[in-house]
């Protein structure tokens, strides 16, 4: 039996989790059987690594508070969970351990599900999905075919990272900073392979233009997406070589065309081989070989010097007629823009550095308005100004010159206005095993043939040998690869690439609305009822790709008539990281676990004795600064872990883990236990077995203490209600709960039954989203339910209704007046709320505070701020 006088979370949390599950308390309401506004709150689903970390805890607890509060407000809540379960980590783990990645993933899912349940999350587990299960990826394949049918999925050659030892394609994240394979250590090469793409660029304008409608998103996320899409207004200009070849460049500064003194091609631009002269071929070949071993990140990094070589060809500047050289350089990418740029070193910092390095001409054609023509020589002027050295365009502002020069170029036939995007089409091919198979078949006669809908899913074969070498193992599985063509019946072959895991995560939020549908991914009535997601919660690291791809999917599926909205997530919260105290030896760079630091006030390396650096950093195994959620829950309980993670910092800010603060939250919950236990011991009960809302008291008949208690109660209702809307200030909501508990500790014992009951019931309902187990236990104690007595769903504290603010309770007859002497606060006194300045001055002068600090002498000056303070100046 539970000791009723002591708070023991281990004795109550598992019991309530089991009862809630038996009651189906967190099941999503059937819209045909329940009334209320639908509300969909969702955390970004995790990769099933098998281990829950504090970042997970923070994400899911924040979302759980939102879901629980919405239910208390009478909304029909959808709060599901799933697993982003395909991908390279599981494949690597399977190779290392000699197990099937599906079995490995399923074990991890089961383990993490149990860990999440210990947090008391109000998740509808009946709607759980896993992207690696065929009943889910069948529909990922079906949606891919929708893109294919719409002309938005296509194949083309693309440059990939190739490991020459393992004979396999590597993702960018598998290539280290020195351009070597993470597994074999080989220098990675660049190769051209045919790959599948989705044409996200077709929706670039829509993705950009709809960003202002996302008013519930953080401004920085919208800015990051806008920058990633990168719409630029400019022009395509053609430079003709002496051999007659046309080099097309895109520029946002057509006003600087007269300052172009060279042209640069990407090393793998198709014109390089054609234009390179014999005397330059050896150096060009060597340079291209060097660049092929660099990652895109290396080539475009701002802090790296730009390298290049001339190819021996010359072109004409179409505006000036000047003969200018053609170069190749590592900072120009073949698949970005046209794969060629015009070098204008006087007005572009990168071009300026390149020109200085290789002694190329620098010609100024724009100067600051009103400046001397020789001003700013020796540096790149990249701002607006007026044109010089540009023939008939001299004297025009840059804005005027852009449109005038583009019009002239169009008239002369060597240029045209153009909109360019930084965004590139989405490469979804992965030469990996553990992913969703791409549902197409290659036929020599028919070409690319979609797998018919009635033959989906194309299942991923299981229990096959994995080595991580020699390309995808699917290509070696003849029984799986060789199939008849669905169109003509001739021998054909399956596509052996699998999909980028972002394909699976770009639509999972839609599947939750109709997760058991075996005829379609979802029915439109269901998805239109629940979507868009009312509140989405996840890390800022997903601000661009996942969110952008999800928006793209939504718009395409809208245009296919599959849903009736344009954006997937109405509100977005990007929670901060959880940071742990971190110790590092600055001499060796080695991290030291906190448990190995004997004296935190004088931290030293346990081996060398050297002084350690101390700072907070994101928790990780490599830094030995993580905290295991299971250890915290075992020691303090899930409610304490929840309360700390919510109280320590605003949701969007980083949180610094502090064991002392965890202990503080545990003591707070103990105080709440004792507070309610004492009230229960005095015979206080919530009326009726089903615990209806308490009756409000008549203010006129209340004592001063009762009025103060009701004021604290309704102040908390108003403040916490506001904190749970808009900016979601959950840390200040917990602070308000602390203030309310202090008010109850001060006034509850002297209050009458009606006021006391209202105060206790309100406290527990407001507490319920934050510390759900403790709130339930104390609620049932006051309702008279025994520990072993099962309750009905309607009797749960989580089935009650959020209390409403009684505005009359907030009205104050008196207010605290601060008394200052010499500008410093010396005390305060209660004064009538409607007292005028003269009355406040009189009351202040007559107070014991004034008599003591003025020592009987009248003040030289009295400053009265009505409603706030009186300052007495001796």
DAVEN-V428972 format. One record per backbone hydrogen bond with DSSP energy under -1.0 kcal/mol. NH is the residue of the N-H (numbers start at 1). CO is the residue of the C=O. E is the energy in kcal/mol with one decimal. If there is no record, write none. Layout:
<<NH:CO:E> <NH:CO:E>>
This chain:
<<6:3:-1.6> <11:8:-1.7> <13:9:-2.7> <16:12:-2.3> <17:13:-2.4> <18:14:-2.1> <19:15:-2.1> <20:16:-2.9> <21:17:-1.9> <22:18:-2.2> <23:19:-2.3> <25:20:-2.2> <27:24:-1.5> <33:30:-1.7> <34:30:-1.4> <39:76:-3.1> <41:78:-2.0> <42:535:-2.6> <44:537:-2.5> <49:47:-2.1> <57:53:-2.0> <58:54:-2.4> <59:55:-2.1> <60:56:-2.7> <61:57:-2.3> <62:58:-2.1> <63:59:-1.8> <64:60:-2.0> <65:61:-2.3> <66:62:-1.8> <67:63:-2.4> <68:64:-2.9> <69:65:-2.5> <70:66:-2.0> <71:67:-2.0> <72:68:-2.1> <73:69:-1.1> <74:71:-2.2> <75:70:-2.2> <76:37:-2.0> <78:39:-2.5> <83:129:-1.6> <84:46:-2.7> <85:83:-1.5> <87:434:-2.0> <91:87:-1.3> <92:88:-2.9> <93:89:-2.5> <94:90:-2.4> <95:91:-2.1> <96:92:-2.6> <97:93:-2.0> <98:94:-1.6> <99:94:-1.6> <104:100:-2.5> <105:101:-2.5> <106:102:-2.5> <107:103:-2.1> <108:104:-1.9> <109:105:-2.5> <110:106:-2.2> <111:107:-2.1> <112:108:-2.7> <113:109:-2.7> <114:110:-1.8> <115:111:-1.7> <116:112:-2.7> <117:113:-2.2> <118:114:-1.2> <119:116:-1.5> <120:117:-1.8> <123:121:-1.6> <124:79:-2.4> <125:123:-1.3> <127:124:-1.7> <128:125:-1.4> <131:83:-2.3> <133:130:-1.9> <136:133:-2.0> <137:133:-2.4> <138:134:-1.8> <139:136:-1.5> <140:136:-1.1> <141:137:-2.3> <142:138:-1.8> <143:139:-2.4> <144:140:-2.0> <145:141:-2.0> <146:142:-1.2> <147:143:-1.9> <148:144:-2.4> <149:145:-2.6> <150:146:-1.7> <151:148:-1.4> <152:147:-3.0> <154:197:-2.1> <156:195:-2.2> <158:193:-2.9> <160:191:-3.0> <162:189:-3.4> <163:168:-2.9> <167:163:-1.4> <168:163:-1.0> <170:161:-2.4> <174:171:-2.0> <175:172:-1.7> <176:180:-2.5> <179:176:-2.2> <181:186:-2.8> <182:174:-2.2> <185:181:-1.0> <188:179:-2.8> <189:162:-2.8> <191:160:-2.1> <193:158:-2.7> <195:156:-3.3> <197:154:-3.1> <198:426:-2.4> <199:152:-3.1> <200:198:-2.1> <202:199:-1.3> <203:200:-1.9> <204:201:-1.4> <207:203:-2.9> <208:204:-2.0> <209:205:-3.5> <210:206:-1.8> <211:208:-1.1> <213:210:-1.3> <214:211:-1.8> <215:213:-1.8> <217:214:-1.7> <222:218:-1.8> <223:219:-2.3> <224:220:-2.3> <225:221:-2.3> <226:222:-2.4> <227:223:-2.5> <228:224:-2.0> <229:225:-2.5> <230:226:-2.6> <232:420:-3.4> <234:418:-2.7> <235:251:-2.4> <236:416:-2.7> <237:249:-2.4> <238:414:-2.8> <239:247:-3.3> <241:245:-3.2> <242:314:-2.3> <244:241:-1.7> <247:239:-3.2> <249:237:-2.8> <251:235:-2.4> <256:253:-2.1> <257:254:-1.5> <259:256:-2.3> <260:257:-1.6> <261:343:-2.3> <263:325:-2.2> <264:341:-2.8> <265:327:-2.9> <266:339:-2.2> <269:266:-2.2> <272:269:-1.8> <275:271:-2.6> <276:272:-2.1> <277:311:-2.6> <280:277:-1.2> <284:280:-2.5> <285:281:-2.8> <286:282:-2.1> <287:283:-2.2> <288:284:-2.8> <289:285:-2.1> <290:286:-2.0> <291:287:-2.7> <292:288:-1.9> <293:290:-1.2> <294:291:-2.1> <299:295:-2.1> <300:296:-1.8> <304:301:-1.2> <309:328:-1.9> <311:326:-2.1> <315:324:-3.1> <316:240:-1.9> <317:322:-3.0> <321:317:-3.0> <324:315:-3.2> <326:313:-2.2> <327:263:-3.1> <328:309:-2.5> <329:265:-1.5> <330:307:-2.4> <332:329:-1.0> <336:333:-1.2> <339:336:-1.6> <341:264:-2.5> <343:262:-3.2> <347:344:-2.0> <352:348:-2.6> <353:349:-2.2> <354:350:-2.2> <355:351:-2.8> <356:352:-2.4> <357:353:-2.1> <358:354:-1.9> <360:355:-2.4> <367:386:-2.4> <371:368:-2.2> <375:372:-2.2> <377:374:-1.1> <379:376:-1.0> <381:346:-2.6> <386:367:-2.7> <387:396:-2.3> <388:365:-2.1> <393:390:-1.8> <394:391:-1.8> <395:387:-2.5> <396:393:-1.9> <398:385:-1.9> <401:397:-3.0> <402:398:-2.2> <403:399:-1.2> <404:400:-2.0> <405:401:-3.1> <406:402:-2.1> <407:403:-2.2> <408:404:-2.0> <409:405:-2.7> <410:406:-2.5> <411:407:-2.0> <412:408:-2.2> <413:409:-1.3> <414:409:-1.7> <416:236:-1.9> <418:234:-2.6> <420:232:-3.0> <422:229:-1.5> <423:229:-2.1> <426:198:-2.0> <428:196:-2.1> <429:196:-1.1> <430:498:-2.1> <432:430:-1.8> <435:433:-2.2> <438:497:-1.5> <440:438:-2.1> <441:449:-2.8> <442:493:-3.6> <443:447:-2.9> <447:443:-2.3> <449:441:-3.1> <451:439:-2.4> <455:452:-2.1> <456:453:-1.6> <459:457:-1.2> <470:166:-5.1> <477:474:-1.3> <478:476:-1.2> <480:477:-1.5> <481:477:-2.6> <482:478:-2.4> <483:492:-2.0> <485:490:-3.0> <489:485:-1.7> <492:483:-2.5> <493:442:-2.1> <494:481:-2.4> <495:440:-2.0> <498:430:-2.8> <499:436:-2.2> <500:428:-1.7> <503:500:-2.0> <505:501:-1.7> <510:507:-1.7> <511:507:-1.1> <512:508:-1.4> <513:510:-1.2> <514:511:-1.9> <517:514:-1.3> <527:523:-2.3> <528:524:-2.8> <529:525:-1.3> <530:526:-1.9> <531:527:-2.3> <533:568:-2.8> <534:40:-1.3> <535:40:-1.8> <536:571:-2.3> <537:42:-2.2> <538:573:-2.2> <542:539:-1.6> <543:540:-2.1> <547:542:-1.5> <548:544:-2.9> <549:545:-3.1> <550:546:-2.3> <551:547:-1.9> <552:548:-2.3> <553:549:-2.8> <554:550:-2.3> <555:551:-2.1> <556:552:-2.3> <557:553:-2.8> <558:554:-2.1> <559:555:-2.1> <560:556:-1.3> <561:558:-1.8> <562:557:-2.6> <570:533:-2.9> <572:216:-2.3> <573:536:-2.7> <576:651:-2.3> <579:655:-3.9> <580:617:-2.7> <582:615:-3.3> <584:613:-1.8> <585:590:-3.0> <589:585:-3.0> <592:583:-2.5> <596:593:-2.0> <597:594:-1.6> <602:599:-1.9> <605:610:-3.1> <609:605:-2.0> <612:603:-2.2> <613:584:-3.2> <615:582:-2.0> <617:580:-2.0> <619:578:-2.1> <624:621:-1.2> <625:620:-1.3> <632:628:-1.6> <633:629:-2.7> <634:630:-2.6> <635:631:-1.8> <636:632:-3.2> <637:633:-1.2> <641:637:-1.7> <642:638:-2.8> <643:639:-2.8> <644:640:-2.7> <645:641:-2.3> <646:642:-1.7> <647:643:-2.3> <648:644:-2.5> <653:650:-1.9> <655:577:-3.2> <657:579:-3.3> <662:658:-1.7> <663:659:-2.4> <664:660:-1.9> <665:661:-1.9> <666:662:-2.0> <667:663:-2.2> <668:664:-1.9> <669:665:-2.2> <670:666:-2.0> <671:667:-2.2> <672:668:-2.0> <673:669:-2.2> <674:670:-2.6> <675:671:-2.5> <676:672:-2.4> <677:673:-2.7> <678:674:-2.5> <679:675:-1.8> <680:676:-2.9> <681:677:-2.2> <682:678:-1.3> <683:680:-1.7> <684:679:-2.2> <686:782:-2.3> <691:688:-1.6> <692:687:-1.0> <701:698:-1.4> <702:699:-1.5> <707:703:-2.5> <708:704:-2.4> <709:705:-2.1> <710:706:-2.7> <711:707:-2.3> <712:708:-2.1> <713:709:-2.4> <714:710:-2.5> <715:711:-2.1> <716:712:-2.0> <717:713:-2.0> <718:714:-2.1> <719:715:-2.6> <720:716:-2.9> <721:717:-2.2> <722:718:-1.9> <723:719:-2.3> <724:720:-1.6> <725:722:-1.4> <728:725:-1.7> <729:723:-1.1> <730:728:-1.5> <733:729:-1.4> <734:730:-1.9> <735:731:-1.6> <736:732:-2.1> <737:733:-1.7> <738:734:-1.8> <739:735:-2.1> <740:736:-2.4> <741:737:-2.3> <742:738:-2.0> <743:739:-2.0> <744:740:-2.3> <745:741:-2.4> <746:742:-1.7> <747:743:-2.1> <748:744:-2.6> <751:748:-1.5> <756:752:-2.9> <757:753:-2.8> <758:754:-2.2> <759:755:-2.4> <760:756:-2.7> <761:757:-2.7> <762:758:-2.3> <763:759:-2.4> <764:760:-2.2> <765:761:-2.2> <766:762:-2.8> <767:763:-1.9> <768:764:-1.5> <770:767:-1.4> <771:767:-2.6> <775:771:-2.3> <776:772:-1.9> <777:773:-2.6> <778:774:-2.5> <779:775:-2.1> <780:776:-2.6> <781:777:-1.9> <782:778:-2.1> <783:779:-1.5> <785:780:-2.4> <795:792:-1.1> <796:793:-1.1> <799:796:-1.6> <800:797:-1.2> <802:72:-2.9> <809:806:-1.2> <810:807:-1.1> <815:831:-2.6> <817:829:-2.8> <818:868:-2.5> <819:827:-2.9> <820:870:-2.9> <821:824:-2.4> <822:872:-2.0> <824:821:-1.4> <826:819:-3.0> <827:819:-1.1> <829:817:-1.6> <831:815:-2.5> <833:813:-3.0> <835:832:-1.6> <840:836:-2.3> <841:837:-2.4> <842:838:-2.2> <843:839:-2.7> <844:840:-2.2> <845:841:-2.4> <846:842:-1.8> <851:847:-2.0> <852:848:-2.2> <853:849:-2.2> <854:850:-2.6> <857:854:-2.0> <860:873:-1.9> <861:873:-1.8> <863:871:-2.8> <865:869:-3.1> <868:865:-2.4> <869:865:-1.8> <870:818:-2.4> <871:863:-3.2> <872:820:-3.2> <873:861:-3.0>>
